[in-house]
Amino acid sequence: MHQRNGSGGDSGLGDVERVLVPILDVLILALGVSGHSVVVVILCGRRRAPPPRSSPQSSVTGTGTDVLLLALSAADLLLLSTLPFHTAAIALQHWPFGDVACRLFGFLGSACSSASVFTLAALAVSRYLTVVKPARAYFLLSPKRVSLVVCLLWIPACGLAVPQLIFRSVGTPRGPPNTCFFFLTQRGQMIYGLVHFVVGFLLPLFTIAVAYSGIYVFLWVTRHQARAPQVERYQSKVTQTSAMLVLAFTVCWLPSYGLTLALVADETSGATGTSPRYGPFSVFARLMATSSTVVNPVLYVLMSQKFREDLVKLFKRQGPGDSGGVAMAAA
């Protein structure tokens, strides 16, 4: 959800876009809000539950991981809260909510998407510490420290989004009026697009790749050593689940960032930041970006046995204290 959101009448898809996009957005909104709400309820229930009877390391790192997952769900829910406004703008083929809302929702969309990938990077680092350096993880990954990290991650995320708040406005020098567009100049659009791609996408993914590479190397080197089979299987499962979360984020957001780079490099796009030649792909990129808010809850349930158990207990109205186990299995 970058500068293309809220733009109307620019894709060349006409009535197909005006009908299809709102239908898909309503589906994404329903699935995303319900999925993340369930995740939040489960994670909050774990935080109220008594500590599991396991090692202190598992209790502390697990709670810290739950804080990161809560932060990820919060960012996605906040991002989903802006979706109905962009949907209405597409259906009406113009932005009817005024200049202030144009700036605010552009800021929120950019900040939330950046906060999501920064949180995924922090989750990957926490996985690395837990598996490779457990003693250090016990000290660093306490709930209070992780909560502080989560708050600090929003500082660069909001920093990347500030230009959206300053430079977005309603109306274009060419094309349809009442369109929520971005920078007035091609140069400004290009600079911001490149900075956002590098800082808000490329560098976090590099951090994630290094962290998971270190985990895989560590597990491969130590697989023949005398280690508890249950612990090794557990660590491998945690790593696999976290890696799938990152892969899903990359697949969902790569078309959006790719389109951003294509638009800023296309001199024919002009001030509106759009080009008819990208019409169908623009709709696809936007759909993939918004669907990222649905992916994480699905992965929690499908790939984490602990989440599936908690989900069953939630619907059976059993207390969260019965969940037991290691909370970190949700990562």
C-alpha positions in Angstrom: 0.0 0.0 0.0 2.2 2.8 -1.2 1.6 5.8 -3.4 -0.8 4.0 -5.7 -3.5 3.5 -3.1 -6.4 5.9 -3.3 -5.7 6.8 -6.9 -8.6 6.7 -9.2 -9.2 6.5 -12.9 -5.6 5.7 -13.8 -5.4 2.0 -14.4 -7.4 1.8 -17.6 -9.4 -1.2 -16.3 -12.6 0.8 -16.0 -15.6 -1.0 -14.6 -13.7 -4.3 -14.0 -11.5 -2.6 -11.5 -14.3 -0.7 -9.9 -16.2 -3.9 -9.2 -13.5 -6.6 -8.7 -11.2 -4.6 -6.4 -13.9 -3.8 -3.8 -15.1 -7.4 -3.8 -11.6 -8.7 -3.2 -10.9 -5.9 -0.6 -14.0 -6.9 1.4 -12.8 -10.5 1.4 -9.3 -9.5 2.5 -10.7 -7.2 5.2 -13.0 -9.9 6.7 -10.3 -12.6 6.7 -7.6 -10.3 7.9 -9.5 -8.7 10.8 -11.0 -12.0 12.0 -7.6 -13.9 11.6 -5.6 -11.3 13.5 -8.3 -10.9 16.1 -8.0 -14.6 16.9 -4.2 -14.4 17.0 -4.4 -11.4 19.4 -6.8 -13.2 21.7 -4.7 -16.4 21.8 -1.4 -14.5 22.5 -3.0 -12.3 25.2 -4.4 -15.4 26.8 -0.9 -16.9 26.9 0.4 -13.7 28.6 -2.2 -14.1 31.3 -1.5 -17.8 31.7 0.9 -19.1 34.4 4.5 -19.7 33.2 5.0 -23.2 31.7 6.8 -25.8 33.8 9.9 -25.8 31.5 13.3 -24.2 31.5 13.5 -20.5 32.3 15.0 -19.9 28.9 11.9 -21.3 27.1 9.5 -19.1 29.2 11.4 -15.9 28.7 12.1 -16.3 25.0 8.7 -17.5 24.3 7.0 -14.5 25.9 9.4 -12.2 24.0 8.4 -13.9 20.8 4.7 -13.5 21.6 5.4 -9.7 22.0 6.8 -9.6 18.5 3.9 -11.6 17.0 1.5 -9.2 18.8 3.3 -6.3 17.3 3.1 -7.8 13.9 -0.7 -8.4 14.2 -1.2 -4.8 15.5 0.6 -3.4 12.5 -1.5 -5.5 10.1 -4.7 -4.5 11.8 -3.8 -0.8 11.6 -3.0 -1.3 7.9 -6.4 -3.0 7.4 -8.1 0.0 9.0 -7.1 2.2 6.1 -8.3 -0.3 3.4 -12.0 0.7 3.3 -11.0 4.3 2.4 -8.8 3.2 -0.5 -11.5 0.8 -1.6 -14.1 3.5 -1.7 -11.7 5.7 -3.7 -11.2 3.0 -6.3 -15.0 2.3 -6.6 -15.8 6.0 -7.0 -12.7 6.6 -9.2 -11.7 9.6 -7.2 -10.6 10.5 -3.6 -13.6 11.9 -1.7 -12.1 12.2 1.8 -10.1 15.4 1.5 -6.4 16.4 1.7 -5.9 15.6 5.4 -7.1 12.0 5.0 -5.0 11.6 1.9 -1.9 12.5 3.8 -2.8 10.5 6.9 -3.7 7.2 5.2 -0.6 7.5 3.0 1.5 7.9 6.1 -0.2 5.0 7.9 0.1 2.6 5.0 3.8 3.3 4.6 4.6 3.2 8.3 2.6 0.0 9.0 4.2 -1.9 6.0 7.7 -0.8 7.1 7.0 -1.7 10.8 5.9 -5.2 9.6 9.1 -6.0 7.9 11.2 -4.5 10.7 9.3 -6.7 13.1 9.9 -9.8 10.9 13.6 -8.9 11.0 13.6 -8.6 14.8 11.7 -12.0 14.9 14.5 -13.6 12.8 17.2 -12.2 15.0 15.4 -13.5 18.1 15.2 -16.9 16.5 18.9 -16.8 15.8 19.7 -15.9 19.4 17.3 -18.6 20.8 18.8 -21.4 18.7 22.5 -20.4 18.3 23.1 -18.4 21.5 20.5 -19.5 24.1 22.3 -18.0 27.1 22.4 -14.6 25.5 18.8 -15.0 24.4 17.7 -15.7 28.0 19.2 -12.3 28.9 18.2 -10.2 25.9 14.7 -11.6 25.0 12.8 -10.6 28.1 9.3 -9.2 27.5 10.3 -5.8 28.6 13.3 -5.6 26.4 11.4 -7.0 23.4 8.6 -4.5 24.0 11.1 -1.7 24.0 12.6 -2.9 20.7 9.1 -3.1 19.2 8.5 0.6 20.1 11.9 1.6 18.7 11.1 -0.1 15.4 8.3 2.3 14.8 10.7 5.2 14.8 12.4 4.4 11.4 9.1 3.1 10.1 7.4 6.5 10.8 10.5 8.3 9.5 10.2 6.5 6.1 6.5 7.5 6.1 6.9 11.2 7.0 7.3 12.3 3.3 3.9 10.8 2.7 2.4 13.0 5.4 4.2 16.1 4.0 4.0 15.8 0.3 0.8 13.9 -0.5 -2.1 15.9 -1.6 -5.4 15.7 -3.6 -5.4 16.7 -7.2 -3.0 16.2 -10.1 -1.5 18.6 -12.6 -2.6 16.2 -15.3 -5.1 13.4 -15.3 -8.3 13.2 -13.2 -8.8 15.8 -10.4 -9.5 14.7 -6.8 -6.8 12.0 -7.0 -4.7 11.2 -3.9 -1.2 11.3 -5.5 2.3 11.6 -4.3 5.3 13.9 -5.1 5.0 16.7 -7.7 8.3 15.9 -9.4 9.7 12.7 -11.0 13.0 13.3 -9.2 11.3 13.4 -5.8 9.3 10.3 -6.6 12.4 8.4 -7.6 14.5 9.4 -4.6 11.7 8.4 -2.2 11.0 5.2 -4.0 14.6 4.1 -3.9 15.1 5.0 -0.3 12.0 3.2 0.8 13.0 0.1 -1.2 16.5 -0.1 0.3 15.7 0.9 3.9 12.2 -0.5 4.2 12.6 -3.7 2.3 16.1 -4.7 1.1 18.1 -4.1 4.3 15.5 -5.9 6.6 15.4 -8.8 4.2 19.2 -9.0 4.1 19.2 -9.1 8.0 16.5 -11.8 7.9 18.5 -13.9 5.3 21.7 -13.6 7.4 19.9 -14.7 10.6 18.2 -17.7 9.1 21.3 -18.7 7.2 23.1 -18.7 10.5 20.4 -20.9 12.1 20.5 -23.4 9.3 24.3 -23.6 9.4 24.2 -24.1 13.1 21.6 -26.9 13.0 23.5 -28.6 10.1 26.8 -28.5 12.0 25.4 -29.7 15.3 22.9 -32.3 14.0 25.3 -35.2 14.8 26.1 -33.9 18.3 24.5 -35.2 21.5 21.4 -33.2 21.6 17.8 -34.0 22.7 15.9 -35.1 19.6 12.8 -33.3 20.8 14.6 -30.0 21.2 16.2 -30.3 17.8 12.9 -31.1 16.1 11.3 -28.2 17.9 14.0 -25.7 16.9 13.8 -26.9 13.3 10.0 -26.4 13.3 10.3 -22.9 14.8 12.9 -22.0 12.1 10.7 -23.4 9.3 7.6 -21.5 10.5 9.5 -18.2 10.9 11.1 -18.6 7.5 7.7 -19.2 5.9 6.4 -15.9 7.4 9.3 -14.1 5.8 8.8 -15.8 2.5 5.1 -15.0 2.5 5.9 -11.3 3.2 8.4 -11.2 0.4 6.1 -12.8 -2.2 3.2 -10.5 -1.2 5.2 -7.2 -1.2 7.7 -7.8 -4.0 5.3 -7.0 -6.8 4.4 -3.7 -5.0 8.0 -2.7 -4.6 8.8 -3.8 -8.1 6.0 -1.7 -9.5 7.2 1.3 -7.4 10.7 1.0 -8.9 9.2 0.6 -12.4 7.0 3.7 -11.9 9.8 5.9 -10.6 12.1 4.9 -13.5 9.4 5.5 -16.1 9.5 9.1 -17.2 6.1 8.8 -18.9 4.5 8.3 -15.5 4.8 12.0 -14.7 3.5 13.5 -11.5 0.7 11.1 -10.8 3.0 8.2 -10.3 0.9 6.0 -12.5 1.0 4.8 -16.1 -1.6 3.0 -18.2 0.9 0.4 -19.3 1.0 -0.9 -15.7 -2.8 -1.0 -15.2 -3.4 -4.8 -14.8 -0.1 -5.3 -12.9 -1.0 -2.4 -10.6 -4.1 -4.1 -9.6 -2.2 -7.4 -9.0 0.5 -5.7 -7.0 -2.1 -3.9 -4.8 -4.0 -7.2 -4.3 -0.8 -9.0 -3.3 0.2 -6.2 -0.8 -3.2 -6.2 0.9 -3.3 -10.0 1.0 -0.2 -9.9 3.1 -2.3 -8.9 6.1 -4.2 -12.3 5.8 -1.2 -14.5 5.4 0.3 -14.4 8.9 -2.7 -15.8 10.8 -3.1 -18.5 8.3 0.5 -19.5 8.7 0.3 -19.5 12.5 -2.6 -22.0 12.3 -1.4 -24.2 9.5 2.3 -24.5 10.6 2.2 -24.3 14.4 0.8 -27.2 16.3 0.7 -25.0 19.4 -1.5 -22.4 17.7 -3.8 -25.1 16.4 -4.2 -26.4 20.0 -4.8 -23.0 21.3 -7.3 -22.3 18.6 -9.3 -25.5 19.4 -9.3 -24.6 23.1 -10.4 -21.1 22.4 -13.5 -22.3 20.5 -14.1 -24.9 23.2 -14.1 -22.0 25.8 -11.3 -23.5 27.8 -9.2 -21.3 29.9 -5.8 -20.1 28.6 -4.1 -21.6 31.6 -4.7 -25.1 30.1 -2.7 -24.4 27.1 0.7 -25.3 28.6 3.7 -26.1 26.5 6.3 -23.7 25.3 4.7 -20.4 24.0 7.6 -20.0 21.6 6.2 -22.7 19.3 4.0 -20.0 17.7 7.0 -18.2 16.2 
